[in-house]
Amino acid sequence: MTKNSRSLPPPLSVEHLSMRYHHKPVLTDVSFTIPEGKSIAIVGPNGAGKSTLLKGIMGLIPTMEGEVHFFGESLTKKRLSTAYVPQREEIDWDFPIKVLDVVLMGRHGHLKLWQRPSAIDYQIAEQALKDLQMWDFKDRQISQLSGGQQQRVFLARALAQQANLYLMDEPFAGVDVATEKAIIELFKNLKTQGKTIICVHHDLNTVGEYFDWIIFINARLVAAGPAEEVLTKDNLNKTYGGRLSLLNDLTEEMYRTKLNQAHDTD
Amino acid sequence: MLTQGFFADFGMNDIWILATASLVAASTAMIGVFLILRRQALIGDAISHSVLLGIVLAFLITDSRSLPVMLGGAVIIGLLTAWLSDTLHRVGKLQSDASIGIIFTLFFALGVILVSLYAGQIDLDQECVLYGEIAFVPFDTIYLGGLENGVEMGPRAFWGIGVVFLIVLVSIVVGFKRLETISFHPNLAVSLGINVVFWHYFLMTLVSMTTVASFDAVGAILVVALLVIPASSAYLLAKSLKAMLFIAVAYSQASVIIGYSVAYQLDSSISASIAVSAGILLFATIILLQINKKRQTYQIPCLIFIVKHQSYILDQRVYHSSE
């Protein structure tokens, strides 16, 4: 299956993408092409434009220049085969919605305005929740979940969409060990089905272990390729530019875990 | 049924007033839910004021006070308010709340000028626009088949809000899943191919229609109370969007009944009493939730104590039973 797909267009190709935020250039001339059936990390220091890149690819923020192709076509044609998982901080966790309804949103794009989820849609949502060990929580309001459980609900939503390409904004940020394991297991399953996963990732310690491919970003593309080739001291230096930014990274990491603990206790 | 006790002289007029108030409250509560969840309470406030300009212009242009004309004028100005506020924010680089404040006060002021200029022709006065007077609702009736020998159909305001209520209800029932997604996470909705801009302006259309149909009953100021307060009470309790809609409507109806009873007893303004009742119900809800939370925090240490000393308690039981 994956052998034959060599001839097919790649799941994602980005050509000369440039983006601005309030007239300041955030990303300049970024180009890369992603292979099918791999897990890919987008790595870089804070403010490097990782989330911006992901949002630009998904058409959530206007881009200045450049083109993005999904399986050789424009996003509008491939919306439903591309699933997006937003950053956890961008979600209103107090919103009155139950776990199952969030996951059913993944089926939603397949339905017309007047259609309601069918028995099959419910089955798909159920399976997605079971895959992430969240079925028992299906009737909980999302505010009553821990950080890791919340992340798993959003992954189940993406899974229920039955996409071929998954774009995730920091799925590992501030999750517990069980969730981390569940995500890695999910990646394995998706990859064996020939699906492609692209994540913004923060933790340099785990990037080589969790991902097949790495894209180093710091306002420009530093390097992109298989982890064993591009995960070098030279690329890290070019991306993070010395110790200072690494230190910043660590403090933010600490802040995030603190934030998460605060969320878990209430 | 209602003819005993202090509602001794409860008549047909009271039923029309209550029915109108009930529909106004239910429509605004449902729309308010989406405004609260999308953090757009301010734009609801804005549209409720700027639609005055729409009504006056529509009347001056067509010389008609029919429902479609009023709704059309209100919707055009309502959408213009939402669009201009957004444009001023994006192009003019002003804060979004400041932009809204600038546009709607401008429109409202223009409306007030037109009302005062053409006061003789327009059956509207500033008092009535600002505060509404639901007690007068039963006197402005519509006739089916001409004024002379037609059948009296009941108050104009009742049928106006009745039609709008149905439009709002059908829109929410049909578009429920879409509205849920755009309210929960607009970016996620975009990634699913949902036209978020369309749904935003659709919601603004519903806000415009609801506020203009509520004008006669509660006026431009108190309609904001009905948009925001019952939905806020529901936000504190609901675990799902459907539940929030039902709870908001329940709160709005309770406010109408309590408010009307109070106004009836005190012979005071009905719409203001309804708004005050909604507020009191909200604060009562907050207080009850706080008390409940306190009780739970005391229960937990108690439970921990029992768990910790479980073995001791069990030992005692074994000791006693073996005796």
Interface residues (C-beta under 8 A of the other chain):
Chain A: K55 M58 G59 L60 T76 R79 L80 T82 A83 Y84 P86 E90 I91 D92 F95 P96 I97 K98 D101 V102 M105 H108 G109 L111 L113 W114 R116 Q141 Q161
Chain B: L37 V174 G175 K177 R178 E180 T181 S183 F184 H185 N187 L188 V190 S191 L192 G193 I194 Y235 A238 K239 S240 L241 A243 M244
